[in-house]
Amino acid sequence: MKTWNQITHYAGFDWAKDSHDVIVLDAQGQIVADFSFAHSAQGWSQWREKIRAFLALAVTIETSQGAALEQLLESEAQVYPVHPQSAKLYRQRKVPSGNKTNRIDAWSLAHALRMEGQDWRRLEPLAPLVAELRLLCRDESPTHYAADRLAQSIAGGALRILPRCPGGLRGLGAAGGLGLCRTLLRPPRRCAKRANASGKNSSTATGWLVPRPSKSGWKSSPARKPWPARPRSPAPRAGWRWRWPKCCECWRALLKEYRTEIEGLFARHPEHDLFGSLPGAGPKLAPRLLSEVGEDRALYESAQSLQCYAGTAPVNYASGQLHLVHLRRACNKHLRQAVHLWANLSRQDCPWAEIYYQAHRERGQSHACALRCLGQRWLKILWKMWQTRTAYDGALHGRHQLAHGSWVLSLQAAPTQPKSS
């Protein structure tokens, strides 16, 4: 891997879905290559053939993920990603008239890399195990949300078609909805026979799954106001009972397959004990945290860099007497979501985390803001653990809090005052 002083040519890479535009500059800023190629196997072969003439090439691209970036990392060029907002400002600096084309974008990026690239962070390819774990964890999350939406649809269908369903079906999560599917998958004749034999609601879940007709229509739950009676044919109910539950069972099998593969890869990683020791992380969030943080220690020079990358560090804007603080948008959204969930679950295992959260809530902050503050504190601890390769030790953390005079300990030691009625 060549150092920055050994770089002789600088390429601006303007990527798109179907094709890419490239402009290569030499050390004096002169254009030595200007071409475009399709996003295909043949096109990327053309890219590798073109860059063979430049032995020390640095490439900048307006993204930090995607298929184009993966292809660039596989080539011999050194990749420097740039934020889209910064790329826009670079283009406006070179072309103040507002003219914008793919070629201008590539040209302005190449000039920015040539002039300021020594201060940019070079992107390194992930380790194969971490890359595979990150891909599975990022795919599992939307799959779980899709299963949750399907479970909510099943709950809504149950309320419409089976009026005797209890009101507790409202707010049914993915686990409850998928469990309901198993009950719905039972043969309808057997359920009807059991309900008719009992003559009243059964103690099992199938007791309310079989509606019973009356003179005024289908009976509804006594907890709710009866719906207006309307004719219902048995065919839609049968189709609903057999089609949606089968689809939900497919989601169950897919989520189970994801869990098996993720847990297997996480167990193989040498740092699974480090992330597994985090309070509240558990078997689901620990692999996600490991896959997003990675294993390159030089990537985050301080805890603040990791906090900014995760989106817990706020953005400050100060100009004269004006001072504003707002949520950080430019961050790793996957890591921010994992830290949010982890901070919330850590309150159950760590008393100091719950005290820290409640202290921010008493200051008038929202639930999400208090969790970001708690996640900010956790990321500082995680960064130190990650740099020293040591697992979390609650007793050691308590001694460090005592040595530094943490205000959390003073709140923990103070007796709770009863609220006046």
Order of alpha helices (4+ residues) and beta strands (2+ residues): beta-beta-beta-alpha-beta-alpha-beta-alpha-alpha-alpha-alpha-alpha-beta-beta-alpha-alpha-alpha-alpha-beta-beta-alpha-alpha-alpha-alpha-alpha
